[in-house]
Amino acid sequence: MGIWALFAFANAVSNSVYNAVAKQVVSLKHYSQYTITIWGALLASFVLFAANFALGFPEIDSRFWAVSLTTGVLNGIASPLMLKAYDLGVFSSVYSKILLTPVFMLLTSFLLLGEQPSLLGIFGVLLTVCGLWVISGKNIKSEPKAIEGVVSVLNETEKKKVKDLRKAELLGILVAFIYSISVNYDKLSAAYSNAVFAPAVSFVFVALTNIAYLLIVRKPSGIIPTERHALSHVRYLLLVGAILGGSSILHNLALLNGPAAYTIAIKRIAVLFGVFWGWRFFKEKEVGRKALGALVAVLGVLMIIFA
């Protein structure tokens, strides 16, 4: 293995750190998920454009802008949904749902590219689903009466907790599905420019998608934080953007210097770090069970990738 493996591993760590920090920013309740997405994307774009300035800007294919707009809009929808899931659910369980992206890609790649899944890939799907069930199964079962169907005996707070946990799980799955589509356009946008310029532009479209949404629903105050308590924590937004931009550079350096399949495989280790961050910073329990589930799910993803 060469230096690309170090870049890929560093990307796995930085991606898990980004999501943990994003979860913490959501927990502050000072910013909406749209505000966090907008400023995180803009700052990440700034970092990437700076890298492009240092490395040199690429020749751009005429098809680039349509593809970049498509992936930017899709990721612009997925990002606030993921942040909402973090707000409602258990961090390690929600974050682990990104492992479903390769699972869904068996379907999306078949529909978009005509690729046929292999038996090994199908077995990998089963392993991934089993691993994710081990990670998140007991989160939903934290209210045993609800699982037994006696929801009526729970008080309103307990009912809301059960509903929020289930909603968070579903949002995480939805985001994984959106990523399974957008990643195809990510690949095309990089092919039509390069692996650093493409995400720099798509992050701009991510921000514009969320700005447009806030303007449509008449919440322009969510674009630029003005309240004193929000301004006092603006450093967290800067941190989110810096980590996101740096993580994108590490990911692209790995892709540029090594095999894409191996790079993606190493990146999936991020879920194991997610379990650790959940235990360390968010006081999540049963870390051993979740780590075992993450290992099983990652093994399933490896089978899908290398099938």
URUR-V236588 format. One record per helix or strand of 3 or more residues. SS is the DSSP state (H for helix, E for strand). FROM is the first residue (numbers start at 0). LEN is the number of residues. If there is no record, write none. Layout:
# URUR-V236588
ss = (SS;SS)
from = (FROM;FROM)
len = (LEN;LEN)
This chain:
# URUR-V236588
ss = (H;H;H;H;H;H;H;H;H;H;H;H;H;H;H)
from = (2;32;63;90;118;143;150;155;196;219;227;233;259;269;286)
len = (26;23;25;23;22;4;3;36;20;3;4;24;8;13;20)
